[in-house]
Amino acid sequence: MRGTAHPEPAVAPGEDPRKYARLMSAVYDATMAGKLAPTRPRRVIWDSWQRLITKGLRPDRRTPPVAGASTVETLRQDSGLISVVDEVSGCLSSLISGGDSIFALADAEGRVLWRSGSTKVLLNADKLGFVEGAHWAENTVGTNALGTALVSQRAVQVFCAEHYNRSQHPWTCAGAPIRDPSTGRVMGVIDVTGPAATVHPTTLALIDTVARLAESRLRERRDQSLNRLRAVAAPILARIGSPALAVDTDGWVAAVGAVPVQSRILLPPDVTPGHLWVPSLGMCDVETLPGGWLVRPVIEETEPAIAQVTLDLHDSAAPVLEMVGQFGSWRHDISLRHAEILLILAVRTQGRSAPELAADLHGDPSRVGAVRVEMSRLRKQFAGIVVGRPYRFASSAVVEVRYPDDRSELLAPSVAPAVRAMRVTHATTATTY
């Protein structure tokens, strides 16, 4: 098996693409026929095939649904990607200038919002349904760089018979996700697609680099917005003379006064002026600022206890933590690593030691240092939910896990041994511990 947990080109430098294409064709035919294959494809491809086989998706031609022009324009406006389209396409012009490849930019659902290339190659792509407005998600059209990059949340190259759909075998494609710097969630994916003969090991690295550049530009725009908020808030904080901080609508901190410095606080999605409990600060008074909020901690003798914790994993690519407490409810996106940890602690109700968690997450019980760093971050971000020695949920918390309908898609991007072991083929919608 050639695959690793890290992004890799389909055809390694120095490898003969034609020889690899013949091998993959034999592997594909045997796998789809339920026979013993001469080898396995790379892990990212194998995992994708297994997800689709489990779903019962047929490997023959499938035409994706296509949204109308007015819907596409609305999706573009909502995507948050308009500001980086020109720069991203410009960086990849060398790949499409030869007339063989297509540049595409899709949203977080895998819907193609922008597409460019020569007339000839666009016409060929039209026959596959690879057009603006097409839903090119993995579970719609099978293994492909655009859709599989969204599921795995990393850069992916797919070559010839690595595609699940036979009609895509004459093509090669490479895609890399773009993450929202404010939330960390995947907001879209860059894709370059062309005839199989155009495959090159450096294409994947270039596209991944361009995706990181797009994230950098989005981060710069966020920082500019924070600077504007900081200019408004600084004199206000100076006049208050008591602990306070100014944050944008996503909770990113623009300015602080007599409060321990932190980069972000968690806010519920429906913030309104008044009293609000913030996980890392306790009870606070919240007031409106242009482009954000003024948050002033209120001295409380005790923090309100969290009564209900729901780990929502129904959307494999976007784990969410819901909390219900004495003063309201909160729903927040969480990182893949924190989702893995919370899932393990929800299943292992007796708790996990640092070496046990290291084995669960990394397959190596000696990596306790990495575990302690992550647990420190998690406990700081969600004060009072997880306790230590061993690591476990607080005894007062009622914990619920919402699983995906297809358990084989449980935290699909995760390569943690404990999570991979939990993926089963039967469907479970919710389990309470």
Buried (B, 14 or more C-beta within 10 A) or exposed (E): EBBEEEBBBBBEEEEEBEEBBEBBBBBBEBBBEEEEBEEBBBBBBBBBBBBBBBEEBEBEEBEBEBBEEEEBBEBBEEBBBEEBBEEBBEBBEEBBEEEBBBBBBBBBBBBBBBBBBBEEBBEBBEEBBBBBBBBBBBBBBBBBBBBBBBBBBBBBBBBBBBBBBBBBBEBBBBBBBBBBBBBEBBBBBBBBBBEBEBBBBEBBBBBBEBBEBBBEBBBEBBBEBBEBBBEBBBEBBEEEEEBBBBBBBBBBBBBBBEBEEBEBBBBBEEBEEEEBBBBBBBBBBBBEBEBBBBBBBEEEEEBBEBEEBBBBBBEBBBBBBBBBBEEEEBBBBBBBBBBBBBBBBBBBEEBBBBBBBBBBBBEEBEBBEBBBEBBEBBBEBBBBBBBEEBBBBEEEBEBBBBBBEBBBBBBBBBBBBBBEEBBEEEEBEEEEE
